[in-house]
Amino acid sequence: MLDRIALHQTRLHTPGLGLDAKGVALGAKGLVLIPTVDRLVAWLSVYTQDRSLEDLLASLELRFVRSPMGTQEITLTFAAESSDRMDRVSETARLVGAFTFTGTSRHYVQYRDAAAPFGYDATELLATDAAFALYHDRFSQTYDAGKTVDLRALLLRLMPHVDPRTVDEPGMRYIVAEEGLGAALIHYFVRSQVDGEVTLAEWPPEGAFDDTPVRRYVVRVPELPPRMRSLMRTTPGLTSFVPAGPGVAVELGYRHPVQLRACPVFDAGGLVLLRGRGDEPWTLPKMPVMGDLRGFARVTLRDQEPRATSVARVAREPDPVRVTLRLVPSSAPWRNVTASAIPTAALPLLRRLAYALPSGALKDTRVALTDRGAFLTCPHGIEAIPLGTFFIQVHPGLYTPAGLDVVPKVAPEVLYRALGSPSGHAVFISHDGAALAVPNDAFVPLETVILEAKSWEPATAEIIELALTEEPLELTLAPVGVFPLAGTAAAPALPDAPKELGPAHEQG
């Protein structure tokens, strides 16, 4: 009853079945037929190993279905959306022995496999009022819908497996202590300088003869020291849990069969504590207010009344402590080298170097000429002019020699104030610790002072008035007639022409 869909086939018989951009037959929904609950748990475990159910939860529905022969199975339906999603679901279903279908409302056909890369189409549809009609190359079957399966309730009913590897896992811990052990546990953590938070939670009475709620202390520790992990796990009355996802934790030494981080079905504002050995989980619909462990430390009071405390008074001002400013070699890399000092003797070399400097260096560099030499600054770095002594800008308006550190190593603003630097000046500290201040208005762009231009000379223009006053020539055209050379006089003979030209010339 199934036909393989060929490439570029457009006519399909199954209602709601169409072709996506890749030519794969795809309906609005996907359906996975799972034989048993064990296979369903296996599908959830395999699927959540490397991907999350978050994109499926909005349309995911688990439901028990029953065939006409009375067999009960489970269907997992979700929005198909794309063939990529269906491929991932189909690969997982094939691994656990389930079947994958695609359709829209009631009729679902087998999803594509290696035998039919573009999918299948049902040529004959079953006439039925059942909730699902499934068409497979092995069978065609109808199913009646049963009760739905809550995914959160299913995850809570699954028993965690024993896994000793979780004992040594680092990270956060939840420690639940019975009411009688809570105070001692808090004091132990405070005395051991373990950071954490604590709250007192209440659960309903465990038996019909109890009329008071069950109270337990819940301690959240960001990182439990290794020396305490065995103690928190083996002490009666204490139960340790490892967070397994938002709003859920699993008892230490156990692991849930499904990756709970990939199943965001638990409220992050509450807490579900899954216990091992088949015990019922502890559920907190809303997490109570938690307080710092140090706020619950034991308080000890002195027996006697407090006496009046004596107040110390200053007898005199302390003597100032002052040391000489020194410069010592530094192994730190040079950074922010934005100034240099060129002695007067090296200025001719600067003039020769100006012919090789790029336009950007000439434009951005500023220079101040003083009796101590030339001081150059460039906000983008002064390395383009390899002359003089380089300086590093450690503070706005304060420069220290490159490769040297100032000791004592005070903050740059403290050093700037200690030097008494005047406003509107750039202060340069030399190698011997002396400070030299240069007014800021003395700095001018280097390109404005580096070029020596010759003075210009005026050029005298000639008088052309006479040439403009001459009468222009007039040219006229006249007909030449039948005899254009008539009336024209013969040209005079040349004075040096020979008188006898010879016989050949006479004959010509």
Number of C-alpha atoms within 10 A of each C-alpha: 14 19 13 14 21 14 11 11 12 11 11 17 12 19 16 17 24 19 19 14 8 11 18 24 26 28 27 16 21 28 29 24 20 23 17 15 13 11 17 23 18 19 22 22 18 18 20 17 13 9 14 16 17 13 12 15 15 10 11 16 17 18 15 20 21 17 15 11 7 10 10 17 18 24 26 17 20 21 22 22 14 17 22 10 14 22 16 12 19 22 15 19 23 14 13 18 14 20 21 28 25 30 27 20 14 16 24 28 28 26 29 24 15 7 9 15 16 23 24 30 26 24 12 11 16 14 8 12 11 17 16 21 21 24 26 19 12 9 9 17 14 21 24 16 17 15 10 13 15 11 15 12 10 11 19 16 13 14 19 21 14 15 12 12 11 16 18 12 13 14 12 15 22 24 21 24 25 18 15 12 15 22 15 11 19 24 16 13 19 19 12 10 11 17 15 22 20 24 19 19 19 14 13 11 13 11 8 6 7 10 10 12 12 14 17 20 22 24 25 23 19 15 13 19 12 12 8 10 17 12 12 20 18 11 10 11 15 19 18 26 25 24 21 19 18 19 23 23 24 25 27 28 21 22 24 22 16 21 19 26 20 20 21 17 19 17 14 15 12 15 20 23 23 29 24 19 11 12 9 13 17 13 15 18 14 14 17 16 10 15 15 15 22 18 12 14 15 11 6 6 6 6 6 6 7 7 6 6 6 6 6 6 6 7 6 6 6 7 6 6 5 6 8 7 14 15 18 10 11 12 8 10 7 13 13 14 22 20 28 27 21 20 17 14 9 13 16 10 11 17 12 10 13 18 10 10 12 10 10 10 19 18 13 16 23 21 22 19 17 12 7 11 16 19 22 24 24 20 13 14 18 22 14 15 18 12 17 19 15 23 27 22 21 17 15 11 18 22 25 24 23 23 17 18 16 19 12 12 11 10 11 16 12 11 18 19 10 9 14 9 17 14 11 12 16 19 25 24 18 16 15 9 15 11 15 14 16 18 13 14 10 13 18 16 17 19 17 12 10 14 11 7 6 6 5 6 6 5 6 6 6 6 7 8 8 7 8 8 8 8 7 7 5 5 5 4 5 5 6 9 8 7 7 9 9 9 7 7 7 6 6 6 7 7 6 6 8 8 6 8 9 9 8 7 8 8 6 5
